[in-house]
Amino acid sequence: MSDQRKSGVPFESDDASERQLWNELENLPQEAPSPRLRRRFYDELEHADRRLHRRRRWLGWITAPALAAAVGCLFVGVVVGLALRSAPAASHAEVAQLQQQVAMLNRNLVLDRLENGSASKRLAGVMEASVLAEHDPEVRRALLERAVDDRVHSVRSAAIDAIGPRVGSPAVGEELMASLEKAESPLVQLALADLVLRYGNPMQMEQLLRLSERGALHPDVAKHIKTSLSGNPV
Amino acid sequence: MQAVSDERLIQWVADGDASCLGTLFERHHRGVYQYCLQLTRSPAVSEDLVQDVFLRLLQKASSFRGDGSCKAWIFNIARNVTFDYLRRAERRTVSDEDADENAELLVDHRSTEQVAAGEQNLTLVTRALAEIPAAAREVIWLGRFVFEDYDDLARALGCTASAARVRMHRAMQQLNATFTRMNGVPIDV
């Protein structure tokens, strides 16, 4: 196994005390990660693998077929427009159905963009998702994930800007608190708590404080919450 | 000798077989964890970073060019992820204090055990290592425990082999000076 202790690179200094220190380093204890790390990694790998397959499926759909779908939509739009002109009262139901299909396609494209490997596409996804997030739980969750977890700062900031003002609303607030309770990583907990601290209403702050006092959060995060709230009492 | 090389495994990951990443994780996660721990001094943060590193491999597998060992490439990614974290942590109020607290805990924990065992040199080496700058600590750690030649060490550090030699030389000088200051005299030869 590569994790086994190695002898190191050749030591090239002539200094005897440095050489002795180099030898002494060999005896340093090496901490092992907790077994939780392995479990979390394999869970996340499975999740990422599923996402990758879904993205591939979508990419298969989106490259040439997406163009065809767009042209198709345009064509259907023209046909419906002509039909409406010739028989205005007849096809309200068809139009509604068509609108629903277009909205669904749009939503799936937004979700796909939010998980895209390219930061600029994720950024575009964030802009589009902010409109849908209020009424669509899946888009809300995906947007929250970008706000908390995206490795690119500009995407994270845009997602925070998009979802932040909505944190006070019951739907987004509940989602946020549920994510906070489920999050195992202290970094994710910290990011979610910061969202509540920055945009939450007094009731959410109180909920946050209770959560931290209950020991449901990482001690460092709980401390951060208490420190922040002590300057801004609930 | 491993039945399947790391380079072959990462190629298979790039071809879409994510399960091969599990084998790479089993081979290297402890080393990456210990490296992150040396720099962040926080076990919880280091575990998060290890997870981040290996999931990043899934996205970046196709960018492995094979012009060095896969292990050096993995540690180069680990380095980028860790330094990104350290830069972000600097901007957060909570992290520095926590890192320091964790460092204290690490050092204190070791001291108690090691002093009890009469291993004072080791205790001082541990403390000296914790005190030198992160850039020196990482080159010593990678050079002592992870790599066996300067070419791989250089790839992990993102520099040339001769620059890696110079950095190692300076880092050992810093460790020696810090140890001597703490001990009052240089280490017994």
Interface residues (C-beta under 8 A of the other chain):
Chain A: M1 S2 D3 R5 K6 S7 G8 V9 P10 E12 S13 D15 A16 S17 E18 R19 Q20 L21 W22 E24 L25 E26 N27 L28 P29 Q30 E31 A32 P33 S34 R36 L37 R38 R40 F41 Y42 E44 L45 A48 D49 L52 R56 G117 R151 S185 P186 L187 L190 H218 D220 V221 K223 H224 T227
Chain B: Q2 D6 G16 A18 S19 L21 G22 F25 E26 R27 H28 H29 R30 G31 Y33 Q34 L37 P43 A44 V45 S46 E47 D48 V50 Q51 D52 F54 L55 R56 L58 Q59 K71 D84 R92 T93 V94 D98 L106 R110 E119 N121 L122 V125 T126 L129 I140 G143 R144 F145 V146 F147 E148 D149 Y150 L153 R165 M168 H169 M172 Q173 L175 N176 F179 T180 P186 I187 D188 V189
